[in-house]
């Protein structure tokens, strides 16, 4: 009987210890989060423009009413829970519609959002520059600074991407060589900027859809547009001190197909960026749909079972301590019906580099896999220093 009483006390003691440990663990996880993450990092917003600046990640997206919203976090995997805060009502205040793939960037201590927009007719898409002179972009509002005329006849232009190299500003974008007639071909252009809203050079074509994998526009279920659409779009410039090359990653083929993929252009450091011959294109996509049933398994990049369709809109960000780099991209888990709400989501995975410094993007990893968070995150707690201000 005495032994039974001791055992009961022992059971109670173990139970109390377990509860205390569980509470401490839950409390710790609640305040600091975990050291891992799963994709998608952003589910409800379709954009990949994440700008790392002075220890924080700034993410801009747009809703159906053409309101531009900003998210800010010290942890890129926590961006979606950090906002949003509306920073510009582009339709209401400036009459802009159909805003696609906005980019936020800080240039000489001034914040800019670059975006393509139109007047309600998508054939009239052009590039607009929005400006906010506040040191904190969540303060004040972004206003239209100017519209960039990309060529003499003011052709259709989308997906602007601004970058600085050797103390010079450049603009990348996707556009038409001339107005569409019976087919649409989107090519990639580059030009130098005199200031954040004015070109100082002629546009230079650096890529057009030439390979079969860049010219897919018919979906497996038969869905297609009324005319052929061949696509190079969503360019992103990348370089670092690891590699001796410059890279432009871009999306190819129609986004409504599972064949949407990421391509690569490369040039040597020190080359003339406005010389089209400086840029060499990879003959194969460097990041594309992973589907074991189709037999396109990459033996060099084995992934877990799962299907990831249509990876595109590449963006590369550093870890907080700049010792690692991560590919941010959009993808979906269904082959068809890409316009279903939230069918695409924003995902992120680490990039590796060869001994020579060549980036290796790997293969798209399926939803549910656990990844280690980027190096240098001081506190994985959600950093939310902005409020959801709907008064602007």
C-alpha positions as CSV (number, residue, x, y, z in Angstrom):
1,X,0.0,0.0,0.0
2,X,2.9,2.3,0.9
3,X,4.5,1.6,-2.5
4,X,1.3,2.4,-4.3
5,X,1.1,5.8,-2.6
6,X,4.7,6.6,-3.6
7,X,4.0,5.6,-7.2
8,X,0.9,7.8,-7.3
9,X,3.0,10.7,-6.0
10,X,5.6,10.0,-8.6
11,X,3.0,9.9,-11.4
12,X,1.7,13.3,-10.2
13,X,5.2,14.7,-10.1
14,X,6.1,13.5,-13.5
15,X,2.8,14.9,-14.9
16,X,3.4,18.3,-13.3
17,X,7.0,18.4,-14.7
18,X,5.7,17.5,-18.1
19,X,3.1,20.3,-18.0
20,X,5.7,22.8,-16.9
21,X,8.1,21.8,-19.6
22,X,5.3,22.0,-22.2
23,X,4.3,25.5,-21.0
24,X,7.8,26.7,-21.1
25,X,8.3,25.3,-24.5
26,X,5.0,26.8,-25.8
27,X,5.9,30.1,-24.2
28,X,9.3,30.1,-25.9
29,X,7.9,29.2,-29.3
30,X,5.2,31.9,-28.9
31,X,7.7,34.6,-28.2
32,X,10.6,33.6,-30.4
33,X,9.1,31.3,-33.0
34,X,11.1,28.3,-34.3
35,X,14.3,28.0,-36.2
36,X,12.6,26.4,-39.2
37,X,10.0,27.3,-41.8
38,X,7.8,25.7,-44.4
39,X,6.6,26.9,-47.7
40,X,4.7,28.9,-48.7
41,X,6.0,31.9,-46.9
42,X,3.2,34.0,-48.4
43,X,-0.1,32.5,-49.3
44,X,-2.6,35.2,-50.0
45,X,-0.5,37.8,-52.0
46,X,1.0,37.2,-55.4
47,X,4.3,39.0,-55.7
48,X,7.9,38.2,-55.0
49,X,9.4,41.7,-54.7
50,X,11.3,41.6,-51.3
51,X,13.9,44.3,-50.7
52,X,16.5,43.9,-48.0
53,X,17.5,47.2,-46.5
54,X,19.3,48.0,-43.2
55,X,18.4,44.7,-41.5
56,X,14.7,44.6,-42.6
57,X,12.8,42.9,-45.4
58,X,10.3,45.1,-47.3
59,X,7.6,43.4,-49.3
60,X,5.1,45.2,-51.5
61,X,2.0,43.7,-53.1
62,X,-1.3,44.9,-54.7
63,X,-4.9,44.0,-54.2
64,X,-7.8,43.8,-56.7
65,X,-8.6,47.5,-56.1
66,X,-5.1,48.6,-57.1
67,X,-4.1,49.4,-53.5
68,X,-0.4,48.9,-52.9
69,X,0.4,47.4,-49.5
70,X,3.6,47.1,-47.6
71,X,4.9,44.4,-45.2
72,X,8.0,44.8,-43.0
73,X,9.8,42.2,-41.0
74,X,13.3,41.2,-39.8
75,X,12.5,37.7,-40.8
76,X,11.5,37.0,-44.5
77,X,9.5,33.9,-43.5
78,X,7.3,36.1,-41.2
79,X,6.4,38.8,-43.8
80,X,2.7,37.8,-44.3
81,X,1.9,38.1,-40.6
82,X,3.6,41.6,-40.4
83,X,1.0,43.7,-42.2
84,X,-0.3,44.8,-44.5
85,X,-0.3,48.5,-44.5
86,X,-1.8,50.4,-47.5
87,X,0.8,52.9,-48.8
88,X,-0.9,54.0,-52.0
89,X,-4.4,53.8,-53.4
90,X,-3.3,53.9,-57.0
91,X,-6.7,53.5,-58.6
92,X,-8.6,56.0,-56.4
93,X,-5.8,58.6,-56.3
94,X,-4.1,58.2,-59.7
95,X,-6.5,56.2,-61.9
96,X,-4.1,53.3,-62.3
97,X,-5.5,49.8,-62.9
98,X,-4.2,46.3,-63.4
99,X,-1.0,46.8,-61.4
100,X,1.4,44.0,-62.0
101,X,4.6,42.8,-60.1
102,X,5.5,46.0,-58.2
103,X,9.1,46.4,-57.0
104,X,10.0,48.4,-53.9
105,X,13.6,49.8,-53.6
106,X,15.5,52.4,-51.7
107,X,17.7,54.7,-53.9
108,X,19.8,57.3,-52.2
109,X,17.6,57.3,-49.1
110,X,14.4,57.8,-51.1
111,X,11.8,55.0,-51.4
112,X,10.4,54.1,-54.8
113,X,7.9,51.6,-56.1
114,X,8.2,50.6,-59.7
115,X,5.1,49.0,-61.2
116,X,3.4,48.4,-64.5
117,X,-0.2,49.7,-64.8
118,X,-2.8,50.7,-67.3
119,X,-6.0,52.8,-67.7
120,X,-8.3,49.7,-67.7
121,X,-7.0,48.3,-71.1
122,X,-4.2,45.8,-70.5
123,X,-2.8,46.7,-74.0
124,X,-1.9,50.1,-72.4
125,X,0.4,48.8,-69.7
126,X,3.3,51.1,-69.0
127,X,5.9,51.6,-66.3
128,X,5.1,54.0,-63.4
129,X,7.4,55.3,-60.7
130,X,6.0,56.0,-57.3
131,X,8.0,58.0,-54.7
132,X,8.0,58.4,-50.9
133,X,10.6,60.7,-49.4
134,X,10.0,59.5,-45.8
135,X,12.9,57.6,-44.3
136,X,10.3,55.0,-43.2
137,X,8.2,53.9,-46.2
138,X,5.3,53.0,-43.9
139,X,5.0,56.7,-43.1
140,X,3.3,59.2,-45.5
141,X,2.2,57.9,-48.9
142,X,3.7,56.9,-52.2
143,X,2.7,59.3,-55.0
144,X,3.2,58.9,-58.8
145,X,6.6,60.6,-59.6
146,X,6.5,59.9,-63.4
147,X,5.8,57.4,-66.1
148,X,8.8,56.0,-67.9
149,X,8.7,56.1,-71.7
150,X,10.7,53.1,-72.7
151,X,11.1,53.9,-76.5
152,X,10.2,56.4,-79.1
153,X,6.8,54.9,-79.8
154,X,6.0,54.3,-76.2
155,X,5.5,50.5,-76.4
156,X,3.8,48.2,-74.0
157,X,6.1,47.5,-71.0
158,X,5.7,45.5,-67.8
159,X,7.6,44.0,-64.8
160,X,10.2,46.8,-64.2
161,X,13.3,45.9,-62.2
162,X,15.7,48.6,-61.1
163,X,19.3,47.8,-60.0
164,X,22.6,49.5,-59.4
165,X,25.9,48.2,-60.7
166,X,29.2,50.1,-60.6
167,X,27.4,53.2,-59.3
168,X,25.1,53.3,-62.3
169,X,21.3,52.7,-62.3
170,X,19.8,50.3,-64.8
171,X,16.2,49.3,-65.6
172,X,15.2,45.9,-66.8
173,X,11.7,45.1,-68.1
174,X,9.6,42.9,-70.3
175,X,8.0,44.6,-73.4
176,X,6.8,44.4,-76.9
177,X,9.1,45.2,-79.9
178,X,6.0,46.6,-81.6
179,X,2.3,46.5,-81.0
180,X,0.7,43.1,-81.1
181,X,-1.1,42.0,-84.2
182,X,-1.6,38.3,-84.6
183,X,0.8,37.1,-81.9
184,X,2.4,38.5,-78.8
185,X,6.1,38.2,-78.1
186,X,7.4,39.6,-74.8
187,X,11.2,40.2,-74.8
188,X,13.6,41.5,-72.2
189,X,15.1,45.0,-72.4
190,X,17.7,46.9,-70.5
191,X,18.5,50.6,-70.4
192,X,20.5,53.0,-68.2
193,X,18.7,55.5,-66.0
194,X,19.6,59.2,-65.7
195,X,17.6,59.3,-62.5
196,X,15.1,56.9,-60.9
197,X,12.3,58.0,-63.4
198,X,14.2,58.9,-66.6
199,X,16.0,56.7,-69.1
200,X,19.4,58.0,-70.3
201,X,19.9,55.4,-73.1
202,X,18.0,53.6,-75.8
203,X,16.5,50.3,-74.8
204,X,18.5,47.2,-75.7
205,X,17.0,43.8,-76.3
206,X,18.9,41.1,-74.4
207,X,16.5,38.1,-74.6
208,X,13.6,36.8,-76.6
209,X,11.7,33.5,-76.5
210,X,13.7,31.3,-78.8
211,X,13.9,27.8,-77.2
212,X,10.9,25.5,-77.2
213,X,10.7,25.7,-73.4
214,X,10.2,29.5,-73.7
215,X,7.4,29.3,-76.2
216,X,4.7,27.2,-74.4
217,X,1.3,28.9,-74.3
218,X,-1.3,26.0,-74.5
219,X,-2.3,24.4,-71.2
220,X,-2.6,20.6,-70.9
221,X,-6.4,21.0,-70.4
222,X,-6.6,22.8,-73.7
223,X,-6.9,26.3,-72.3
224,X,-5.2,28.9,-74.4
225,X,-5.4,32.5,-75.5
226,X,-7.0,33.6,-78.8
227,X,-3.5,34.1,-80.2
228,X,0.0,32.7,-79.5
229,X,1.8,34.3,-76.6
230,X,5.6,33.8,-76.3
231,X,7.0,35.1,-73.1
232,X,10.2,36.3,-71.5
233,X,9.2,38.4,-68.4
234,X,9.9,39.2,-64.7
235,X,13.7,39.8,-65.0
236,X,15.8,40.1,-61.9
237,X,19.5,41.1,-61.7
238,X,21.9,39.3,-59.3
239,X,25.5,39.3,-58.5
240,X,27.7,39.1,-55.4
241,X,31.3,38.7,-54.3
242,X,31.2,34.9,-54.6
243,X,30.8,34.8,-58.4
244,X,32.7,36.5,-61.2
245,X,29.6,36.8,-63.3
246,X,26.5,38.9,-63.5
247,X,23.1,37.1,-63.8
248,X,19.6,38.0,-64.9
249,X,17.0,35.5,-64.0
250,X,13.6,35.6,-65.8
251,X,10.4,33.8,-66.3
252,X,9.6,32.1,-69.7
253,X,6.5,30.6,-71.4
254,X,2.9,31.5,-70.4
255,X,2.2,31.6,-66.7
256,X,-1.1,29.8,-67.0
257,X,0.7,26.7,-68.2
258,X,2.7,24.2,-66.0
259,X,5.7,24.9,-68.4
260,X,6.3,28.4,-66.9
261,X,10.0,28.2,-65.8
262,X,13.0,30.3,-64.8
263,X,15.7,31.0,-67.3
264,X,19.2,32.6,-66.9
265,X,21.3,35.1,-68.7
266,X,24.9,35.7,-67.7
267,X,27.6,38.2,-68.4
268,X,31.2,38.7,-67.2
269,X,31.8,41.4,-64.6
270,X,33.2,44.5,-66.2
271,X,31.3,43.9,-69.5
272,X,29.1,46.4,-71.1
273,X,25.6,45.7,-69.8
274,X,24.1,47.6,-72.7
275,X,25.8,45.4,-75.3
276,X,23.4,42.5,-76.1
277,X,26.3,40.3,-77.0
278,X,27.6,40.5,-73.4
279,X,24.6,38.4,-72.2
280,X,24.7,34.6,-72.8
281,X,21.5,32.6,-72.4
282,X,21.3,29.1,-70.8
283,X,19.8,26.7,-73.4
284,X,17.7,25.0,-70.6
285,X,15.6,26.4,-67.8
286,X,17.5,26.6,-64.5
287,X,14.4,26.1,-62.3
288,X,11.2,24.4,-63.6
289,X,8.2,22.3,-62.8
290,X,9.0,19.3,-60.7
291,X,6.7,16.3,-61.4
292,X,8.0,12.8,-60.8
293,X,5.2,11.3,-62.9
294,X,6.6,13.2,-66.0
295,X,10.0,11.7,-65.5
296,X,11.8,15.1,-65.3
297,X,13.6,14.2,-62.1
298,X,16.9,15.9,-61.8
299,X,19.4,13.4,-60.3
300,X,21.7,16.2,-59.1
301,X,18.8,17.7,-57.1
302,X,16.7,15.0,-55.6
303,X,13.6,16.3,-53.8
304,X,10.8,14.6,-51.9
305,X,7.7,13.3,-53.6
306,X,5.4,16.1,-54.6
307,X,4.5,18.2,-57.6
308,X,5.4,21.9,-57.9
309,X,4.1,23.6,-61.1
310,X,5.0,26.8,-62.9
311,X,7.8,28.3,-60.8
312,X,8.5,31.9,-61.8
313,X,8.9,35.5,-60.8
314,X,12.4,35.0,-59.5
315,X,13.8,37.2,-56.8
316,X,17.0,36.6,-54.7
317,X,17.5,37.9,-51.2
318,X,20.4,37.6,-48.7
319,X,20.1,36.3,-45.2
320,X,20.2,38.9,-42.5
321,X,24.0,38.4,-42.1
322,X,24.5,38.2,-45.9
323,X,26.2,34.8,-45.6
324,X,23.5,33.0,-47.5
325,X,21.2,33.7,-50.5
326,X,17.6,32.6,-51.0
327,X,15.5,32.3,-54.2
328,X,12.0,33.7,-53.7
329,X,9.5,32.6,-56.4
330,X,5.9,31.9,-57.1
331,X,4.5,28.4,-57.9
332,X,1.4,26.4,-57.6
333,X,0.4,22.8,-56.8
334,X,-2.1,22.2,-59.6
335,X,-1.4,21.9,-63.3
336,X,-4.6,23.6,-64.5
337,X,-6.9,26.4,-63.4
338,X,-4.1,28.9,-62.5
339,X,-6.6,31.7,-61.9
340,X,-8.3,30.0,-59.0
341,X,-7.9,32.2,-55.9
342,X,-4.7,31.6,-54.1
343,X,-3.6,28.9,-56.5
344,X,-0.2,30.5,-56.6
345,X,1.9,31.2,-53.5
346,X,5.2,32.7,-52.7
347,X,8.0,30.2,-51.7
348,X,11.6,30.5,-50.7
349,X,14.6,28.1,-50.7
350,X,18.3,28.4,-50.2
351,X,20.7,28.8,-53.2
352,X,23.9,26.9,-53.3
353,X,27.1,27.9,-55.1
354,X,29.7,25.8,-57.0
355,X,33.4,26.1,-56.0
356,X,33.6,28.5,-59.0
357,X,30.8,30.6,-57.6
358,X,28.1,29.6,-60.0
359,X,24.6,29.8,-58.5
360,X,22.7,26.5,-58.3
361,X,19.0,27.2,-57.8
362,X,18.2,23.5,-57.3
363,X,14.7,22.2,-57.9
364,X,11.4,23.4,-56.6
365,X,10.7,21.7,-53.3
366,X,7.1,20.5,-52.5
367,X,4.9,22.1,-49.9
368,X,5.3,20.7,-46.3
369,X,9.1,20.3,-46.3
370,X,10.9,21.9,-43.4
371,X,13.8,24.2,-44.0
372,X,16.2,25.9,-41.6
373,X,15.6,29.6,-41.3
374,X,18.1,32.0,-42.9
375,X,21.4,32.6,-41.0
376,X,21.6,35.7,-38.8
377,X,17.9,36.0,-37.7
378,X,18.4,37.5,-34.2
379,X,14.8,36.9,-33.0
380,X,12.3,34.8,-34.9
381,X,9.4,36.5,-33.2
382,X,7.2,38.3,-35.7
383,X,8.5,41.9,-36.0
384,X,5.5,44.1,-36.6
385,X,6.4,47.8,-36.2
386,X,3.6,49.1,-38.4
387,X,-0.1,49.3,-38.0
388,X,-2.8,48.5,-40.5
389,X,-3.7,52.1,-41.4
390,X,-6.7,52.3,-43.7
391,X,-7.2,56.0,-43.4
392,X,-5.0,57.1,-46.3
